[in-house]
């Protein structure tokens, strides 16, 4: 039978906390606020034979939420799953909703379920084995590893590194350097403030925005399209082993941006077209 249990814990941490979250199955949300405490709200859907067994399981969940000085640790215990879990995806699920001071840092691991984080200082490290990852308004360096599921990162003030095995990747408004490694899935990037590096085995790549640093784009199979600001000045080095290469950007005299110390946009694809033009 399924039983529903809830829990709320609060920890005084001052202006900054170090979050360490490890969940097994269920959604994780983290939001930064003007606060001096961490608030953890837990919603647990438990599969058990009786009320007493469900209460015992919830006690294990409660023990996994604790504080060590500035560090708030959230660890989901290994709990029994229903026999229906493999057939219908129904089983024990624990959802953590966390609010913390805006200046907090974090490490989040979720084995199965969505991850949503917004308005933290960082640095931030997120790993999701199965489920969508959405990050917004992170002021520090950010690292995302996704095995299966889409990734969306918006308004990252530091550098960003994304590794995606299966699923689309969308990045918008990263002020620092950006690196995306994708095995399978489309990659869409908008308005990066530094260098951009993209490696993809299969899937289209799209970029829109200014060119402020070196671009290095390597694709095994998939088209590449860059829609850049018309006033961007850069040296273009593009080559496709099988596919058309086209640039609609105006040519500049005087040896190009590379000789003047400007950025270089290097694009390589084994199979797929390349198109560079103004947005």
The 8 nearest C-alpha neighbors of each residue, nearest first, counted from 0:
[[1, 46, 47, 48, 2, 49, 45, 81],
 [0, 2, 46, 45, 44, 47, 3, 90],
 [3, 1, 45, 44, 46, 0, 4, 53],
 [4, 2, 44, 43, 45, 1, 5, 42],
 [3, 5, 43, 42, 44, 2, 6, 57],
 [6, 4, 42, 41, 43, 3, 7, 40],
 [5, 7, 41, 40, 42, 8, 4, 61],
 [8, 6, 40, 39, 41, 9, 5, 38],
 [7, 9, 39, 38, 40, 6, 10, 64],
 [10, 8, 38, 37, 39, 36, 11, 7],
 [11, 9, 37, 36, 12, 38, 8, 66],
 [10, 12, 36, 13, 35, 37, 9, 69],
 [13, 11, 36, 69, 35, 16, 10, 15],
 [14, 12, 35, 15, 11, 36, 16, 100],
 [13, 15, 35, 100, 102, 12, 16, 34],
 [16, 14, 103, 102, 100, 13, 12, 17],
 [17, 15, 103, 69, 70, 12, 18, 104],
 [16, 18, 70, 104, 105, 103, 69, 71],
 [17, 19, 105, 71, 70, 16, 104, 106],
 [18, 20, 72, 106, 105, 107, 73, 71],
 [21, 19, 73, 107, 72, 74, 108, 106],
 [22, 20, 108, 74, 109, 107, 73, 75],
 [23, 21, 109, 75, 24, 74, 108, 110],
 [22, 24, 110, 109, 111, 75, 25, 21],
 [25, 23, 111, 92, 112, 22, 93, 110],
 [26, 24, 112, 93, 92, 94, 111, 27],
 [25, 27, 113, 112, 94, 114, 95, 28],
 [28, 26, 114, 95, 94, 96, 113, 115],
 [29, 27, 115, 96, 116, 114, 97, 95],
 [30, 28, 97, 116, 98, 96, 115, 117],
 [29, 31, 98, 117, 116, 118, 97, 99],
 [30, 32, 101, 118, 99, 119, 100, 98],
 [33, 31, 100, 101, 34, 99, 30, 98],
 [34, 32, 100, 101, 31, 35, 99, 14],
 [33, 35, 100, 32, 36, 99, 14, 101],
 [36, 34, 13, 14, 100, 12, 11, 37],
 [37, 35, 11, 12, 10, 34, 99, 13],
 [38, 36, 99, 10, 9, 98, 39, 11],
 [37, 39, 9, 98, 97, 8, 36, 40],
 [40, 38, 97, 8, 7, 96, 9, 41],
 [39, 41, 7, 96, 95, 6, 97, 38],
 [42, 40, 95, 6, 5, 94, 7, 43],
 [41, 43, 5, 94, 93, 4, 95, 6],
 [44, 42, 93, 4, 3, 92, 45, 5],
 [45, 43, 3, 92, 91, 2, 93, 1],
 [44, 46, 91, 2, 1, 43, 47, 3],
 [47, 45, 1, 0, 91, 81, 90, 2],
 [46, 48, 53, 49, 0, 52, 45, 1],
 [49, 47, 0, 52, 46, 50, 53, 51],
 [48, 50, 52, 51, 47, 53, 0, 54],
 [51, 49, 53, 52, 54, 48, 47, 2],
 [52, 50, 54, 53, 49, 55, 48, 47],
 [51, 53, 55, 49, 54, 50, 47, 56],
 [54, 52, 50, 56, 51, 55, 47, 57],
 [53, 55, 57, 51, 52, 56, 50, 58],
 [56, 54, 52, 58, 53, 57, 51, 59],
 [57, 55, 53, 59, 58, 54, 52, 60],
 [58, 56, 60, 54, 59, 55, 61, 53],
 [57, 59, 61, 55, 56, 60, 54, 62],
 [58, 60, 62, 56, 57, 61, 76, 63],
 [61, 59, 57, 63, 58, 62, 75, 76],
 [60, 62, 58, 63, 59, 64, 57, 6],
 [63, 61, 59, 64, 60, 58, 65, 74],
 [62, 64, 74, 60, 61, 73, 75, 65],
 [65, 63, 73, 62, 61, 72, 74, 60],
 [64, 66, 72, 71, 63, 73, 67, 62],
 [67, 65, 71, 70, 72, 68, 10, 64],
 [66, 68, 70, 69, 71, 65, 72, 17],
 [67, 69, 70, 66, 12, 71, 16, 11],
 [70, 68, 16, 12, 17, 67, 71, 15],
 [69, 71, 17, 67, 68, 66, 16, 18],
 [72, 70, 66, 18, 65, 17, 19, 67],
 [73, 71, 19, 65, 64, 66, 20, 18],
 [72, 74, 64, 20, 63, 21, 19, 75],
 [75, 73, 63, 21, 20, 22, 76, 64],
 [74, 76, 22, 63, 60, 21, 23, 73],
 [77, 75, 78, 60, 74, 59, 63, 23],
 [76, 78, 75, 79, 23, 59, 80, 60],
 [77, 79, 76, 80, 56, 91, 45, 75],
 [80, 78, 81, 77, 46, 91, 47, 90],
 [81, 79, 90, 91, 46, 84, 78, 82],
 [80, 82, 90, 83, 84, 46, 79, 89],
 [81, 83, 84, 80, 85, 86, 90, 89],
 [84, 82, 81, 86, 85, 87, 89, 88],
 [85, 83, 88, 89, 90, 81, 82, 86],
 [84, 86, 83, 88, 87, 82, 89, 81],
 [87, 85, 83, 84, 88, 82, 89, 81],
 [86, 88, 89, 84, 83, 85, 90, 82],
 [89, 87, 84, 85, 86, 90, 83, 81],
 [90, 88, 84, 87, 83, 81, 91, 85],
 [89, 91, 84, 81, 80, 46, 92, 88],
 [90, 92, 45, 44, 46, 80, 93, 89],
 [93, 91, 25, 24, 44, 43, 90, 94],
 [94, 92, 43, 25, 42, 24, 44, 95],
 [93, 95, 26, 25, 42, 41, 27, 43],
 [96, 94, 41, 27, 40, 97, 28, 26],
 [97, 95, 28, 40, 39, 27, 29, 41],
 [98, 96, 29, 39, 38, 28, 95, 30],
 [97, 99, 30, 38, 37, 29, 31, 32],
 [98, 100, 37, 31, 32, 36, 101, 30],
 [101, 99, 34, 32, 31, 102, 103, 15],
 [100, 102, 31, 119, 32, 103, 120, 118],
 [103, 101, 120, 15, 100, 119, 14, 104],
 [104, 102, 16, 15, 101, 100, 120, 17],
 [105, 103, 121, 17, 122, 123, 18, 120],
 [104, 106, 18, 123, 17, 19, 124, 107],
 [105, 107, 124, 19, 123, 125, 18, 20],
 [106, 108, 20, 125, 21, 19, 126, 124],
 [109, 107, 21, 126, 127, 125, 20, 22],
 [110, 108, 22, 127, 111, 23, 21, 126],
 [109, 111, 128, 23, 127, 129, 24, 22],
 [112, 110, 24, 129, 109, 130, 23, 128],
 [113, 111, 130, 25, 26, 24, 129, 109],
 [112, 114, 130, 131, 26, 132, 27, 115],
 [113, 115, 132, 27, 28, 26, 133, 131],
 [114, 116, 28, 133, 134, 132, 29, 27],
 [117, 115, 29, 134, 28, 30, 133, 135],
 [118, 116, 135, 30, 136, 134, 119, 31],
 [117, 119, 136, 31, 137, 30, 101, 135],
 [120, 118, 101, 137, 31, 121, 103, 102],
 [121, 119, 138, 102, 139, 137, 103, 101],
 [122, 120, 104, 139, 123, 119, 138, 103],
 [121, 123, 139, 140, 104, 141, 120, 105],
 [122, 124, 121, 141, 105, 104, 106, 142],
 [123, 125, 142, 106, 141, 143, 107, 105],
 [126, 124, 107, 143, 106, 108, 142, 144],
 [125, 127, 144, 108, 143, 145, 107, 109],
 [128, 126, 145, 109, 129, 110, 108, 130],
 [127, 129, 146, 110, 145, 147, 111, 109],
 [130, 128, 111, 147, 127, 148, 110, 112],
 [129, 131, 112, 113, 148, 111, 127, 147],
 [130, 132, 148, 113, 149, 150, 114, 133],
 [133, 131, 114, 150, 113, 115, 151, 149],
 [134, 132, 151, 115, 152, 150, 114, 116],
 [135, 133, 152, 116, 117, 115, 153, 151],
 [136, 134, 117, 153, 154, 137, 152, 118],
 [135, 137, 118, 154, 117, 155, 138, 153],
 [136, 138, 155, 119, 118, 120, 139, 135],
 [139, 137, 156, 120, 155, 121, 157, 136],
 [138, 140, 121, 157, 122, 120, 137, 156],
 [139, 141, 157, 158, 122, 159, 121, 123],
 [142, 140, 123, 159, 122, 124, 158, 139],
 [141, 143, 124, 160, 159, 161, 125, 123],
 [144, 142, 161, 125, 126, 124, 162, 160],
 [143, 145, 126, 162, 161, 163, 125, 127],
 [146, 144, 163, 127, 147, 128, 126, 162],
 [145, 147, 128, 164, 163, 165, 129, 127],
 [148, 146, 129, 165, 145, 128, 166, 164],
 [149, 147, 131, 130, 166, 129, 165, 145],
 [148, 150, 166, 167, 131, 168, 132, 151],
 [151, 149, 168, 132, 131, 133, 169, 167],
 [150, 152, 133, 169, 170, 168, 132, 134],
 [151, 153, 134, 170, 133, 135, 171, 169],
 [154, 152, 135, 171, 172, 155, 170, 134],
 [153, 155, 172, 136, 173, 135, 156, 171],
 [154, 156, 173, 137, 157, 136, 138, 153],
 [155, 157, 138, 174, 139, 173, 137, 154],
 [158, 156, 140, 139, 175, 155, 174, 138],
 [157, 159, 175, 140, 176, 177, 141, 160],
 [158, 160, 177, 141, 142, 140, 178, 176],
 [159, 161, 178, 142, 177, 179, 143, 141],
 [162, 160, 179, 143, 144, 142, 178, 180],
 [161, 163, 144, 180, 179, 181, 145, 143],
 [164, 162, 181, 145, 165, 146, 144, 180],
 [165, 163, 182, 146, 181, 183, 147, 145],
 [166, 164, 147, 183, 163, 184, 146, 148],
 [167, 165, 149, 148, 184, 147, 183, 168],
 [166, 168, 184, 149, 185, 186, 150, 169],
 [169, 167, 150, 186, 149, 151, 187, 185],
 [168, 170, 187, 151, 188, 186, 150, 152],
 [171, 169, 188, 152, 151, 153, 189, 187],
 [172, 170, 189, 153, 188, 173, 190, 154],
 [171, 173, 154, 190, 191, 153, 174, 189],
 [174, 172, 155, 191, 154, 175, 156, 171],
 [175, 173, 192, 156, 191, 157, 172, 155],
 [176, 174, 158, 193, 157, 192, 173, 177],
 [175, 177, 193, 194, 158, 195, 159, 178],
 [178, 176, 159, 195, 158, 160, 194, 196],
 [177, 179, 196, 160, 197, 195, 161, 159],
 [178, 180, 161, 197, 162, 160, 196, 181],
 [181, 179, 198, 162, 197, 199, 163, 161],
 [180, 182, 199, 163, 164, 183, 162, 198],
 [183, 181, 164, 200, 199, 201, 165, 163],
 [182, 184, 201, 165, 181, 202, 164, 200],
 [185, 183, 167, 202, 166, 165, 201, 186],
 [184, 186, 202, 167, 203, 204, 168, 187],
 [187, 185, 204, 168, 167, 169, 205, 203],
 [186, 188, 205, 169, 204, 206, 168, 170],
 [189, 187, 170, 206, 169, 171, 205, 207],
 [188, 190, 171, 207, 208, 206, 170, 191],
 [191, 189, 208, 172, 171, 209, 207, 192],
 [192, 190, 173, 174, 172, 193, 189, 175],
 [191, 193, 174, 175, 211, 173, 190, 176],
 [194, 192, 176, 212, 175, 211, 191, 174],
 [193, 195, 212, 176, 213, 214, 177, 196],
 [196, 194, 214, 177, 178, 176, 215, 213],
 [195, 197, 178, 215, 216, 214, 179, 177],
 [198, 196, 216, 179, 178, 180, 217, 215],
 [197, 199, 180, 217, 218, 216, 181, 179],
 [200, 198, 181, 218, 182, 201, 180, 219],
 [201, 199, 219, 182, 218, 220, 183, 181],
 [202, 200, 183, 220, 199, 221, 182, 219],
 [203, 201, 185, 184, 221, 183, 220, 204],
 [202, 204, 221, 185, 222, 223, 186, 205],
 [205, 203, 186, 223, 187, 185, 222, 224],
 [204, 206, 187, 224, 225, 223, 188, 186],
 [207, 205, 188, 225, 189, 187, 226, 224],
 [206, 208, 226, 189, 227, 225, 190, 188],
 [209, 207, 190, 227, 189, 228, 226, 206],
 [208, 210, 228, 227, 231, 211, 190, 207],
 [209, 211, 212, 231, 208, 227, 233, 232],
 [212, 210, 193, 192, 209, 262, 194, 213],
 [213, 211, 194, 193, 262, 210, 214, 195],
 [212, 214, 262, 194, 263, 264, 195, 215],
 [215, 213, 264, 195, 194, 196, 265, 263],
 [214, 216, 196, 265, 266, 264, 195, 197],
 [217, 215, 197, 266, 196, 198, 265, 267],
 [216, 218, 267, 198, 268, 266, 197, 199],
 [219, 217, 268, 199, 220, 200, 198, 267],
 [218, 220, 200, 269, 268, 201, 270, 199],
 [221, 219, 270, 201, 218, 200, 271, 269],
 [222, 220, 203, 271, 202, 201, 270, 218],
 [221, 223, 271, 272, 203, 273, 204, 224],
 [224, 222, 273, 204, 205, 203, 272, 274],
 [223, 225, 274, 205, 275, 273, 204, 206],
 [224, 226, 275, 206, 205, 227, 207, 276],
 [227, 225, 278, 207, 277, 276, 206, 275],
 [228, 226, 208, 277, 278, 209, 207, 225],
 [227, 229, 209, 231, 230, 277, 208, 278],
 [230, 228, 277, 231, 227, 278, 248, 276],
 [229, 231, 228, 232, 209, 227, 277, 210],
 [232, 230, 228, 229, 210, 209, 233, 227],
 [233, 231, 256, 230, 261, 234, 210, 262],
 [234, 232, 256, 262, 263, 261, 235, 231],
 [233, 235, 263, 256, 257, 255, 264, 262],
 [234, 236, 264, 263, 237, 265, 233, 266],
 [235, 237, 265, 264, 266, 234, 238, 263],
 [238, 236, 266, 265, 267, 235, 239, 244],
 [237, 239, 267, 266, 240, 268, 244, 236],
 [240, 238, 268, 241, 242, 269, 267, 270],
 [239, 241, 269, 270, 268, 242, 238, 271],
 [242, 240, 270, 239, 269, 271, 243, 272],
 [241, 243, 272, 271, 239, 270, 240, 244],
 [242, 244, 272, 273, 245, 239, 241, 271],
 [245, 243, 273, 272, 274, 242, 239, 238],
 [246, 244, 274, 273, 275, 243, 247, 272],
 [245, 247, 275, 248, 274, 276, 244, 273],
 [246, 248, 276, 275, 249, 245, 277, 274],
 [247, 249, 276, 246, 277, 250, 275, 229],
 [250, 248, 251, 247, 229, 246, 276, 277],
 [251, 249, 248, 252, 255, 247, 232, 246],
 [252, 250, 255, 249, 253, 254, 232, 256],
 [251, 253, 254, 255, 250, 256, 249, 258],
 [252, 254, 255, 251, 258, 256, 259, 250],
 [253, 255, 252, 258, 256, 257, 251, 259],
 [256, 254, 257, 253, 258, 234, 251, 252],
 [255, 257, 261, 233, 259, 234, 258, 232],
 [258, 256, 261, 260, 234, 259, 255, 263],
 [259, 257, 260, 256, 255, 254, 261, 253],
 [258, 260, 256, 257, 261, 255, 254, 253],
 [259, 261, 257, 258, 256, 262, 263, 255],
 [260, 262, 256, 257, 259, 233, 263, 232],
 [263, 261, 213, 233, 212, 257, 234, 256],
 [262, 264, 234, 213, 233, 235, 265, 214],
 [263, 265, 214, 235, 213, 234, 236, 215],
 [264, 266, 236, 215, 237, 214, 216, 263],
 [267, 265, 237, 216, 217, 215, 238, 236],
 [266, 268, 217, 238, 239, 237, 218, 216],
 [269, 267, 218, 239, 219, 270, 217, 271],
 [270, 268, 240, 219, 239, 241, 220, 218],
 [269, 271, 241, 220, 268, 242, 240, 221],
 [272, 270, 222, 242, 221, 220, 241, 268],
 [271, 273, 242, 243, 222, 244, 223, 274],
 [274, 272, 244, 223, 224, 222, 245, 243],
 [273, 275, 224, 245, 246, 244, 225, 223],
 [276, 274, 246, 225, 224, 247, 226, 245],
 [275, 277, 247, 226, 248, 246, 225, 227],
 [278, 276, 227, 229, 226, 228, 248, 247],
 [277, 226, 227, 228, 276, 229, 207, 208]]
